[in-house]
Amino acid sequence: MNKWILFPILSVMACGLAFADSPVVENVQVTAMGADRWRIDVTVSHADSGWQHYANGWRIVDEAGEELGFRVLYHPHESEQPFTRGLALHIPNAVESIRVQAVDSVHGTGSLSEAVKIPR
């Protein structure tokens, strides 16, 4: 095969492999707690392989990308996939929707979730 044809194919495959192990936000649930406080439950999937490579957190951002909160995940979840964890926080009245971005100890941030409307 011509090397000029093979190079772009291998480049695309390498890019896909680089992001294959990034954490994925599977689901986001928003529940009112009163007085502009909300509980955000996030389900994440990731191929945790021990302390050297695991999903170690997720962040909540508003429509402008400003961080509203961060949930630290203190240990790997190798045998619990996907897993759900929550965070309670204040979300200003002006914020109409949020997005969540999971983080892992090797790749950093994964892609942002779809926007989730705050049920006011």
N, C-alpha and C positions, 0 to 999 in steps of 0.2 A: 504494500500500500504506500502511496506517496506520502512522505513525511509532512507535507504542507496540508494534507487533508487530515492526517492523524492528529496533528498538534491541537487544532481547535476542539476535536472530540475529547482528547485527554484533558484539556483545560477545563471544559465544562464538567467532566466527571470529577475532577479534583475539587472544583468549587462545591459540587454537591456533597462530596465526602466531608469537606471542611465544616459544613453546617449540619450534617446528619446527626450529630450527637448533641446539638443545642437543645435546651429544654423547651417544651411546648406547653403553652397554656391551653388546657382542654376545655375548661368551663369556669365561668365567673358568676357568682350569685351575690346580689346586694340585698341586705335586709336592714330595714330601719330599726334604730335603737332609741330614737327620740332625740330632740334638741340638736338636729343636724349631725348626729352621730350615727354611723353606719357600720355594719359588720360586712366585711368583704370575704367571702369564702372562695378560694381559688384552687382548682384542680390542675395539677402539673404532671406531665409524664416526661421521664428522662431515663436514659440507660445508666443509672447510677452504678458505678463499679467499685465503690469503696471510698475511703477518705481522700484519695487523690483526684477523683472525678465524680462530683455529684451536684445536683441542683441545690444551691446554697442560699437561694432567696428569690423574692419577686417584689417588684415595685408597682405602685399604682400611680398613674399620671392622669392629668386632666386633658381637656381638648387641646390646650396649647403645649402639651408635653412637659408641664411643670410637675415635679414629683410631689405627691400628696402623702405618701407613706411607703415604708419598706418593711417587708417581713423577712427576717433572717430565718433560714433553715439550718439548724445546728448540727445535723448529722445526715448521712446518706440514707436513702430509702430503697435499698436494693431489692427487698422482698415485698415492698408495698408500692406497686405501680398500677395505674396512676395513683397519686395521693392528694388529699385535700387538707389545706390548712387555712385558718382564718386570721383576720386582723380587724380590730375595731379602730375607727378613726373619725375625726371631724372632717366633713366635706362641705365647703362653703356653699351657700345657697346659689351662687352664680354658676356653679359647676353643674352642667346638665348630664354629662356622661364621663365615664372613665375608661381607661385601657390598662391592661396589665402586661408586664414584661418579666418573664422568668430569667433567672441568672444561674450560671453554673461556674464551678471552680476552675474550669479549663478554658471554655469558649467565651466566657463573659455573658453578655446578654443575648437572648433569643429574640424572635420577632414579637412585635406587639400583638395583643389579642384584638379582636374586633371591639368596637366601641360598645359599652354597656350603659344603657340609660339609667340614671338615678331615679327610682320610682317615688317622686315627691307627690 
